[in-house]
């Protein structure tokens, strides 16, 4: 089951005994900060949880599934997440 942003806002508000508005403001600021840092080319490392980073994808040849026609997939920058040791341990315990 997936939870959405509103669910996270409610959970954070309950855990911190703050309003949902304050929780929403915090979550939005957190997400915006990570986005800004990734755009600047930085990594965001949260010790024990994981690292948000970007990976450069080179252009490559692909095929259209419907026709089999060869196409060139342009180079791009993709966001990535590398889980930290503590998070991996918690998931596997």
Phi and psi restraints in degrees (range 20) as a CNS / XPLOR table:
assign (resid 1 and name C) (resid 2 and name N)
       (resid 2 and name CA) (resid 2 and name C) 1.0 -100.9 20.0 2
assign (resid 2 and name N) (resid 2 and name CA)
       (resid 2 and name C) (resid 3 and name N) 1.0 144.8 20.0 2
assign (resid 2 and name C) (resid 3 and name N)
       (resid 3 and name CA) (resid 3 and name C) 1.0 -111.0 20.0 2
assign (resid 3 and name N) (resid 3 and name CA)
       (resid 3 and name C) (resid 4 and name N) 1.0 150.3 20.0 2
assign (resid 3 and name C) (resid 4 and name N)
       (resid 4 and name CA) (resid 4 and name C) 1.0 -101.5 20.0 2
assign (resid 4 and name N) (resid 4 and name CA)
       (resid 4 and name C) (resid 5 and name N) 1.0 -178.2 20.0 2
assign (resid 4 and name C) (resid 5 and name N)
       (resid 5 and name CA) (resid 5 and name C) 1.0 -60.8 20.0 2
assign (resid 5 and name N) (resid 5 and name CA)
       (resid 5 and name C) (resid 6 and name N) 1.0 -41.5 20.0 2
assign (resid 5 and name C) (resid 6 and name N)
       (resid 6 and name CA) (resid 6 and name C) 1.0 -62.8 20.0 2
assign (resid 6 and name N) (resid 6 and name CA)
       (resid 6 and name C) (resid 7 and name N) 1.0 -38.0 20.0 2
assign (resid 6 and name C) (resid 7 and name N)
       (resid 7 and name CA) (resid 7 and name C) 1.0 -62.8 20.0 2
assign (resid 7 and name N) (resid 7 and name CA)
       (resid 7 and name C) (resid 8 and name N) 1.0 -43.5 20.0 2
assign (resid 7 and name C) (resid 8 and name N)
       (resid 8 and name CA) (resid 8 and name C) 1.0 -61.5 20.0 2
assign (resid 8 and name N) (resid 8 and name CA)
       (resid 8 and name C) (resid 9 and name N) 1.0 -42.1 20.0 2
assign (resid 8 and name C) (resid 9 and name N)
       (resid 9 and name CA) (resid 9 and name C) 1.0 -58.3 20.0 2
assign (resid 9 and name N) (resid 9 and name CA)
       (resid 9 and name C) (resid 10 and name N) 1.0 -46.1 20.0 2
assign (resid 9 and name C) (resid 10 and name N)
       (resid 10 and name CA) (resid 10 and name C) 1.0 -64.2 20.0 2
assign (resid 10 and name N) (resid 10 and name CA)
       (resid 10 and name C) (resid 11 and name N) 1.0 -43.3 20.0 2
assign (resid 10 and name C) (resid 11 and name N)
       (resid 11 and name CA) (resid 11 and name C) 1.0 -63.7 20.0 2
assign (resid 11 and name N) (resid 11 and name CA)
       (resid 11 and name C) (resid 12 and name N) 1.0 -45.5 20.0 2
assign (resid 11 and name C) (resid 12 and name N)
       (resid 12 and name CA) (resid 12 and name C) 1.0 -62.7 20.0 2
assign (resid 12 and name N) (resid 12 and name CA)
       (resid 12 and name C) (resid 13 and name N) 1.0 -43.3 20.0 2
assign (resid 12 and name C) (resid 13 and name N)
       (resid 13 and name CA) (resid 13 and name C) 1.0 -58.9 20.0 2
assign (resid 13 and name N) (resid 13 and name CA)
       (resid 13 and name C) (resid 14 and name N) 1.0 -43.6 20.0 2
assign (resid 13 and name C) (resid 14 and name N)
       (resid 14 and name CA) (resid 14 and name C) 1.0 -66.0 20.0 2
assign (resid 14 and name N) (resid 14 and name CA)
       (resid 14 and name C) (resid 15 and name N) 1.0 -46.3 20.0 2
assign (resid 14 and name C) (resid 15 and name N)
       (resid 15 and name CA) (resid 15 and name C) 1.0 -64.7 20.0 2
assign (resid 15 and name N) (resid 15 and name CA)
       (resid 15 and name C) (resid 16 and name N) 1.0 -34.7 20.0 2
assign (resid 15 and name C) (resid 16 and name N)
       (resid 16 and name CA) (resid 16 and name C) 1.0 -99.8 20.0 2
assign (resid 16 and name N) (resid 16 and name CA)
       (resid 16 and name C) (resid 17 and name N) 1.0 0.0 20.0 2
assign (resid 16 and name C) (resid 17 and name N)
       (resid 17 and name CA) (resid 17 and name C) 1.0 52.8 20.0 2
assign (resid 17 and name N) (resid 17 and name CA)
       (resid 17 and name C) (resid 18 and name N) 1.0 49.8 20.0 2
assign (resid 17 and name C) (resid 18 and name N)
       (resid 18 and name CA) (resid 18 and name C) 1.0 -124.3 20.0 2
assign (resid 18 and name N) (resid 18 and name CA)
       (resid 18 and name C) (resid 19 and name N) 1.0 172.2 20.0 2
assign (resid 18 and name C) (resid 19 and name N)
       (resid 19 and name CA) (resid 19 and name C) 1.0 -74.8 20.0 2
assign (resid 19 and name N) (resid 19 and name CA)
       (resid 19 and name C) (resid 20 and name N) 1.0 160.6 20.0 2
assign (resid 19 and name C) (resid 20 and name N)
       (resid 20 and name CA) (resid 20 and name C) 1.0 -66.0 20.0 2
assign (resid 20 and name N) (resid 20 and name CA)
       (resid 20 and name C) (resid 21 and name N) 1.0 -30.3 20.0 2
assign (resid 20 and name C) (resid 21 and name N)
       (resid 21 and name CA) (resid 21 and name C) 1.0 -64.1 20.0 2
assign (resid 21 and name N) (resid 21 and name CA)
       (resid 21 and name C) (resid 22 and name N) 1.0 -46.7 20.0 2
assign (resid 21 and name C) (resid 22 and name N)
       (resid 22 and name CA) (resid 22 and name C) 1.0 -63.5 20.0 2
assign (resid 22 and name N) (resid 22 and name CA)
       (resid 22 and name C) (resid 23 and name N) 1.0 -41.2 20.0 2
assign (resid 22 and name C) (resid 23 and name N)
       (resid 23 and name CA) (resid 23 and name C) 1.0 -63.3 20.0 2
assign (resid 23 and name N) (resid 23 and name CA)
       (resid 23 and name C) (resid 24 and name N) 1.0 -43.2 20.0 2
assign (resid 23 and name C) (resid 24 and name N)
       (resid 24 and name CA) (resid 24 and name C) 1.0 -63.0 20.0 2
assign (resid 24 and name N) (resid 24 and name CA)
       (resid 24 and name C) (resid 25 and name N) 1.0 -44.1 20.0 2
assign (resid 24 and name C) (resid 25 and name N)
       (resid 25 and name CA) (resid 25 and name C) 1.0 -60.2 20.0 2
assign (resid 25 and name N) (resid 25 and name CA)
       (resid 25 and name C) (resid 26 and name N) 1.0 -43.2 20.0 2
assign (resid 25 and name C) (resid 26 and name N)
       (resid 26 and name CA) (resid 26 and name C) 1.0 -61.8 20.0 2
assign (resid 26 and name N) (resid 26 and name CA)
       (resid 26 and name C) (resid 27 and name N) 1.0 -50.1 20.0 2
assign (resid 26 and name C) (resid 27 and name N)
       (resid 27 and name CA) (resid 27 and name C) 1.0 -62.3 20.0 2
assign (resid 27 and name N) (resid 27 and name CA)
       (resid 27 and name C) (resid 28 and name N) 1.0 -42.7 20.0 2
assign (resid 27 and name C) (resid 28 and name N)
       (resid 28 and name CA) (resid 28 and name C) 1.0 -61.7 20.0 2
assign (resid 28 and name N) (resid 28 and name CA)
       (resid 28 and name C) (resid 29 and name N) 1.0 -43.3 20.0 2
assign (resid 28 and name C) (resid 29 and name N)
       (resid 29 and name CA) (resid 29 and name C) 1.0 -64.5 20.0 2
assign (resid 29 and name N) (resid 29 and name CA)
       (resid 29 and name C) (resid 30 and name N) 1.0 -40.5 20.0 2
assign (resid 29 and name C) (resid 30 and name N)
       (resid 30 and name CA) (resid 30 and name C) 1.0 -61.0 20.0 2
assign (resid 30 and name N) (resid 30 and name CA)
       (resid 30 and name C) (resid 31 and name N) 1.0 -49.1 20.0 2
assign (resid 30 and name C) (resid 31 and name N)
       (resid 31 and name CA) (resid 31 and name C) 1.0 -64.2 20.0 2
assign (resid 31 and name N) (resid 31 and name CA)
       (resid 31 and name C) (resid 32 and name N) 1.0 -45.2 20.0 2
assign (resid 31 and name C) (resid 32 and name N)
       (resid 32 and name CA) (resid 32 and name C) 1.0 -60.8 20.0 2
assign (resid 32 and name N) (resid 32 and name CA)
       (resid 32 and name C) (resid 33 and name N) 1.0 -40.1 20.0 2
assign (resid 32 and name C) (resid 33 and name N)
       (resid 33 and name CA) (resid 33 and name C) 1.0 -64.8 20.0 2
assign (resid 33 and name N) (resid 33 and name CA)
       (resid 33 and name C) (resid 34 and name N) 1.0 -43.4 20.0 2
assign (resid 33 and name C) (resid 34 and name N)
       (resid 34 and name CA) (resid 34 and name C) 1.0 -62.6 20.0 2
assign (resid 34 and name N) (resid 34 and name CA)
       (resid 34 and name C) (resid 35 and name N) 1.0 -44.9 20.0 2
assign (resid 34 and name C) (resid 35 and name N)
       (resid 35 and name CA) (resid 35 and name C) 1.0 -58.7 20.0 2
assign (resid 35 and name N) (resid 35 and name CA)
       (resid 35 and name C) (resid 36 and name N) 1.0 -47.1 20.0 2
assign (resid 35 and name C) (resid 36 and name N)
       (resid 36 and name CA) (resid 36 and name C) 1.0 -59.9 20.0 2
assign (resid 36 and name N) (resid 36 and name CA)
       (resid 36 and name C) (resid 37 and name N) 1.0 -44.9 20.0 2
assign (resid 36 and name C) (resid 37 and name N)
       (resid 37 and name CA) (resid 37 and name C) 1.0 -66.7 20.0 2
assign (resid 37 and name N) (resid 37 and name CA)
       (resid 37 and name C) (resid 38 and name N) 1.0 -38.9 20.0 2
assign (resid 37 and name C) (resid 38 and name N)
       (resid 38 and name CA) (resid 38 and name C) 1.0 -65.7 20.0 2
assign (resid 38 and name N) (resid 38 and name CA)
       (resid 38 and name C) (resid 39 and name N) 1.0 -40.6 20.0 2
assign (resid 38 and name C) (resid 39 and name N)
       (resid 39 and name CA) (resid 39 and name C) 1.0 -61.8 20.0 2
assign (resid 39 and name N) (resid 39 and name CA)
       (resid 39 and name C) (resid 40 and name N) 1.0 -36.0 20.0 2
assign (resid 39 and name C) (resid 40 and name N)
       (resid 40 and name CA) (resid 40 and name C) 1.0 -74.9 20.0 2
assign (resid 40 and name N) (resid 40 and name CA)
       (resid 40 and name C) (resid 41 and name N) 1.0 -7.2 20.0 2
assign (resid 40 and name C) (resid 41 and name N)
       (resid 41 and name CA) (resid 41 and name C) 1.0 92.4 20.0 2
assign (resid 41 and name N) (resid 41 and name CA)
       (resid 41 and name C) (resid 42 and name N) 1.0 7.9 20.0 2
assign (resid 41 and name C) (resid 42 and name N)
       (resid 42 and name CA) (resid 42 and name C) 1.0 -86.9 20.0 2
assign (resid 42 and name N) (resid 42 and name CA)
       (resid 42 and name C) (resid 43 and name N) 1.0 161.6 20.0 2
assign (resid 42 and name C) (resid 43 and name N)
       (resid 43 and name CA) (resid 43 and name C) 1.0 -99.7 20.0 2
assign (resid 43 and name N) (resid 43 and name CA)
       (resid 43 and name C) (resid 44 and name N) 1.0 148.7 20.0 2
assign (resid 43 and name C) (resid 44 and name N)
       (resid 44 and name CA) (resid 44 and name C) 1.0 -115.1 20.0 2
assign (resid 44 and name N) (resid 44 and name CA)
       (resid 44 and name C) (resid 45 and name N) 1.0 109.4 20.0 2
assign (resid 44 and name C) (resid 45 and name N)
       (resid 45 and name CA) (resid 45 and name C) 1.0 -106.4 20.0 2
assign (resid 45 and name N) (resid 45 and name CA)
       (resid 45 and name C) (resid 46 and name N) 1.0 121.1 20.0 2
assign (resid 45 and name C) (resid 46 and name N)
       (resid 46 and name CA) (resid 46 and name C) 1.0 -111.2 20.0 2
assign (resid 46 and name N) (resid 46 and name CA)
       (resid 46 and name C) (resid 47 and name N) 1.0 100.4 20.0 2
assign (resid 46 and name C) (resid 47 and name N)
       (resid 47 and name CA) (resid 47 and name C) 1.0 -52.7 20.0 2
assign (resid 47 and name N) (resid 47 and name CA)
       (resid 47 and name C) (resid 48 and name N) 1.0 129.0 20.0 2
assign (resid 47 and name C) (resid 48 and name N)
       (resid 48 and name CA) (resid 48 and name C) 1.0 88.7 20.0 2
assign (resid 48 and name N) (resid 48 and name CA)
       (resid 48 and name C) (resid 49 and name N) 1.0 -29.0 20.0 2
assign (resid 48 and name C) (resid 49 and name N)
       (resid 49 and name CA) (resid 49 and name C) 1.0 -93.8 20.0 2
assign (resid 49 and name N) (resid 49 and name CA)
       (resid 49 and name C) (resid 50 and name N) 1.0 -55.5 20.0 2
assign (resid 49 and name C) (resid 50 and name N)
       (resid 50 and name CA) (resid 50 and name C) 1.0 158.6 20.0 2
assign (resid 50 and name N) (resid 50 and name CA)
       (resid 50 and name C) (resid 51 and name N) 1.0 -176.1 20.0 2
assign (resid 50 and name C) (resid 51 and name N)
       (resid 51 and name CA) (resid 51 and name C) 1.0 -126.5 20.0 2
assign (resid 51 and name N) (resid 51 and name CA)
       (resid 51 and name C) (resid 52 and name N) 1.0 129.6 20.0 2
assign (resid 51 and name C) (resid 52 and name N)
       (resid 52 and name CA) (resid 52 and name C) 1.0 -91.7 20.0 2
assign (resid 52 and name N) (resid 52 and name CA)
       (resid 52 and name C) (resid 53 and name N) 1.0 132.4 20.0 2
assign (resid 52 and name C) (resid 53 and name N)
       (resid 53 and name CA) (resid 53 and name C) 1.0 -151.9 20.0 2
assign (resid 53 and name N) (resid 53 and name CA)
       (resid 53 and name C) (resid 54 and name N) 1.0 175.9 20.0 2
assign (resid 53 and name C) (resid 54 and name N)
       (resid 54 and name CA) (resid 54 and name C) 1.0 -118.2 20.0 2
assign (resid 54 and name N) (resid 54 and name CA)
       (resid 54 and name C) (resid 55 and name N) 1.0 151.8 20.0 2
assign (resid 54 and name C) (resid 55 and name N)
       (resid 55 and name CA) (resid 55 and name C) 1.0 -128.6 20.0 2
assign (resid 55 and name N) (resid 55 and name CA)
       (resid 55 and name C) (resid 56 and name N) 1.0 133.4 20.0 2
assign (resid 55 and name C) (resid 56 and name N)
       (resid 56 and name CA) (resid 56 and name C) 1.0 -85.9 20.0 2
assign (resid 56 and name N) (resid 56 and name CA)
       (resid 56 and name C) (resid 57 and name N) 1.0 129.4 20.0 2
assign (resid 56 and name C) (resid 57 and name N)
       (resid 57 and name CA) (resid 57 and name C) 1.0 -106.4 20.0 2
assign (resid 57 and name N) (resid 57 and name CA)
       (resid 57 and name C) (resid 58 and name N) 1.0 124.7 20.0 2
assign (resid 57 and name C) (resid 58 and name N)
       (resid 58 and name CA) (resid 58 and name C) 1.0 -73.4 20.0 2
assign (resid 58 and name N) (resid 58 and name CA)
       (resid 58 and name C) (resid 59 and name N) 1.0 158.4 20.0 2
assign (resid 58 and name C) (resid 59 and name N)
       (resid 59 and name CA) (resid 59 and name C) 1.0 -67.6 20.0 2
assign (resid 59 and name N) (resid 59 and name CA)
       (resid 59 and name C) (resid 60 and name N) 1.0 151.1 20.0 2
assign (resid 59 and name C) (resid 60 and name N)
       (resid 60 and name CA) (resid 60 and name C) 1.0 -152.6 20.0 2
assign (resid 60 and name N) (resid 60 and name CA)
       (resid 60 and name C) (resid 61 and name N) 1.0 165.5 20.0 2
assign (resid 60 and name C) (resid 61 and name N)
       (resid 61 and name CA) (resid 61 and name C) 1.0 -88.8 20.0 2
assign (resid 61 and name N) (resid 61 and name CA)
       (resid 61 and name C) (resid 62 and name N) 1.0 139.2 20.0 2
assign (resid 61 and name C) (resid 62 and name N)
       (resid 62 and name CA) (resid 62 and name C) 1.0 -138.9 20.0 2
assign (resid 62 and name N) (resid 62 and name CA)
       (resid 62 and name C) (resid 63 and name N) 1.0 -173.6 20.0 2
assign (resid 62 and name C) (resid 63 and name N)
       (resid 63 and name CA) (resid 63 and name C) 1.0 -135.3 20.0 2
assign (resid 63 and name N) (resid 63 and name CA)
       (resid 63 and name C) (resid 64 and name N) 1.0 143.0 20.0 2
assign (resid 63 and name C) (resid 64 and name N)
       (resid 64 and name CA) (resid 64 and name C) 1.0 -72.5 20.0 2
assign (resid 64 and name N) (resid 64 and name CA)
       (resid 64 and name C) (resid 65 and name N) 1.0 124.9 20.0 2
assign (resid 64 and name C) (resid 65 and name N)
       (resid 65 and name CA) (resid 65 and name C) 1.0 -59.7 20.0 2
assign (resid 65 and name N) (resid 65 and name CA)
       (resid 65 and name C) (resid 66 and name N) 1.0 -35.5 20.0 2
assign (resid 65 and name C) (resid 66 and name N)
       (resid 66 and name CA) (resid 66 and name C) 1.0 -74.9 20.0 2
assign (resid 66 and name N) (resid 66 and name CA)
       (resid 66 and name C) (resid 67 and name N) 1.0 -32.9 20.0 2
assign (resid 66 and name C) (resid 67 and name N)
       (resid 67 and name CA) (resid 67 and name C) 1.0 -117.0 20.0 2
assign (resid 67 and name N) (resid 67 and name CA)
       (resid 67 and name C) (resid 68 and name N) 1.0 -17.1 20.0 2
assign (resid 67 and name C) (resid 68 and name N)
       (resid 68 and name CA) (resid 68 and name C) 1.0 79.4 20.0 2
assign (resid 68 and name N) (resid 68 and name CA)
       (resid 68 and name C) (resid 69 and name N) 1.0 2.3 20.0 2
assign (resid 68 and name C) (resid 69 and name N)
       (resid 69 and name CA) (resid 69 and name C) 1.0 -65.7 20.0 2
assign (resid 69 and name N) (resid 69 and name CA)
       (resid 69 and name C) (resid 70 and name N) 1.0 138.4 20.0 2
assign (resid 69 and name C) (resid 70 and name N)
       (resid 70 and name CA) (resid 70 and name C) 1.0 -73.0 20.0 2
assign (resid 70 and name N) (resid 70 and name CA)
       (resid 70 and name C) (resid 71 and name N) 1.0 137.5 20.0 2
assign (resid 70 and name C) (resid 71 and name N)
       (resid 71 and name CA) (resid 71 and name C) 1.0 -136.5 20.0 2
assign (resid 71 and name N) (resid 71 and name CA)
       (resid 71 and name C) (resid 72 and name N) 1.0 160.8 20.0 2
assign (resid 71 and name C) (resid 72 and name N)
       (resid 72 and name CA) (resid 72 and name C) 1.0 -102.2 20.0 2
assign (resid 72 and name N) (resid 72 and name CA)
       (resid 72 and name C) (resid 73 and name N) 1.0 122.6 20.0 2
assign (resid 72 and name C) (resid 73 and name N)
       (resid 73 and name CA) (resid 73 and name C) 1.0 -90.4 20.0 2
assign (resid 73 and name N) (resid 73 and name CA)
       (resid 73 and name C) (resid 74 and name N) 1.0 119.6 20.0 2
assign (resid 73 and name C) (resid 74 and name N)
       (resid 74 and name CA) (resid 74 and name C) 1.0 -67.6 20.0 2
assign (resid 74 and name N) (resid 74 and name CA)
       (resid 74 and name C) (resid 75 and name N) 1.0 157.4 20.0 2
assign (resid 74 and name C) (resid 75 and name N)
       (resid 75 and name CA) (resid 75 and name C) 1.0 -62.1 20.0 2
assign (resid 75 and name N) (resid 75 and name CA)
       (resid 75 and name C) (resid 76 and name N) 1.0 149.9 20.0 2
assign (resid 75 and name C) (resid 76 and name N)
       (resid 76 and name CA) (resid 76 and name C) 1.0 -154.4 20.0 2
assign (resid 76 and name N) (resid 76 and name CA)
       (resid 76 and name C) (resid 77 and name N) 1.0 168.0 20.0 2
assign (resid 76 and name C) (resid 77 and name N)
       (resid 77 and name CA) (resid 77 and name C) 1.0 -112.7 20.0 2
assign (resid 77 and name N) (resid 77 and name CA)
       (resid 77 and name C) (resid 78 and name N) 1.0 127.0 20.0 2
assign (resid 77 and name C) (resid 78 and name N)
       (resid 78 and name CA) (resid 78 and name C) 1.0 -116.5 20.0 2
assign (resid 78 and name N) (resid 78 and name CA)
       (resid 78 and name C) (resid 79 and name N) 1.0 136.7 20.0 2
assign (resid 78 and name C) (resid 79 and name N)
       (resid 79 and name CA) (resid 79 and name C) 1.0 -71.6 20.0 2
assign (resid 79 and name N) (resid 79 and name CA)
       (resid 79 and name C) (resid 80 and name N) 1.0 150.6 20.0 2
assign (resid 79 and name C) (resid 80 and name N)
       (resid 80 and name CA) (resid 80 and name C) 1.0 -145.1 20.0 2
assign (resid 80 and name N) (resid 80 and name CA)
       (resid 80 and name C) (resid 81 and name N) 1.0 160.9 20.0 2
assign (resid 80 and name C) (resid 81 and name N)
       (resid 81 and name CA) (resid 81 and name C) 1.0 -133.7 20.0 2
assign (resid 81 and name N) (resid 81 and name CA)
       (resid 81 and name C) (resid 82 and name N) 1.0 128.6 20.0 2
assign (resid 81 and name C) (resid 82 and name N)
       (resid 82 and name CA) (resid 82 and name C) 1.0 -113.2 20.0 2
assign (resid 82 and name N) (resid 82 and name CA)
       (resid 82 and name C) (resid 83 and name N) 1.0 113.5 20.0 2
assign (resid 82 and name C) (resid 83 and name N)
       (resid 83 and name CA) (resid 83 and name C) 1.0 -66.1 20.0 2
assign (resid 83 and name N) (resid 83 and name CA)
       (resid 83 and name C) (resid 84 and name N) 1.0 146.7 20.0 2
assign (resid 83 and name C) (resid 84 and name N)
       (resid 84 and name CA) (resid 84 and name C) 1.0 -82.9 20.0 2
assign (resid 84 and name N) (resid 84 and name CA)
       (resid 84 and name C) (resid 85 and name N) 1.0 168.5 20.0 2
assign (resid 84 and name C) (resid 85 and name N)
       (resid 85 and name CA) (resid 85 and name C) 1.0 -59.0 20.0 2
assign (resid 85 and name N) (resid 85 and name CA)
       (resid 85 and name C) (resid 86 and name N) 1.0 -47.4 20.0 2
assign (resid 85 and name C) (resid 86 and name N)
       (resid 86 and name CA) (resid 86 and name C) 1.0 -62.3 20.0 2
assign (resid 86 and name N) (resid 86 and name CA)
       (resid 86 and name C) (resid 87 and name N) 1.0 -42.0 20.0 2
assign (resid 86 and name C) (resid 87 and name N)
       (resid 87 and name CA) (resid 87 and name C) 1.0 -63.2 20.0 2
assign (resid 87 and name N) (resid 87 and name CA)
       (resid 87 and name C) (resid 88 and name N) 1.0 -44.4 20.0 2
assign (resid 87 and name C) (resid 88 and name N)
       (resid 88 and name CA) (resid 88 and name C) 1.0 -59.3 20.0 2
assign (resid 88 and name N) (resid 88 and name CA)
       (resid 88 and name C) (resid 89 and name N) 1.0 -43.1 20.0 2
assign (resid 88 and name C) (resid 89 and name N)
       (resid 89 and name CA) (resid 89 and name C) 1.0 -63.1 20.0 2
assign (resid 89 and name N) (resid 89 and name CA)
       (resid 89 and name C) (resid 90 and name N) 1.0 -42.6 20.0 2
assign (resid 89 and name C) (resid 90 and name N)
       (resid 90 and name CA) (resid 90 and name C) 1.0 -64.6 20.0 2
assign (resid 90 and name N) (resid 90 and name CA)
       (resid 90 and name C) (resid 91 and name N) 1.0 -38.4 20.0 2
assign (resid 90 and name C) (resid 91 and name N)
       (resid 91 and name CA) (resid 91 and name C) 1.0 -69.4 20.0 2
assign (resid 91 and name N) (resid 91 and name CA)
       (resid 91 and name C) (resid 92 and name N) 1.0 -27.0 20.0 2
assign (resid 91 and name C) (resid 92 and name N)
       (resid 92 and name CA) (resid 92 and name C) 1.0 -105.9 20.0 2
assign (resid 92 and name N) (resid 92 and name CA)
       (resid 92 and name C) (resid 93 and name N) 1.0 16.6 20.0 2
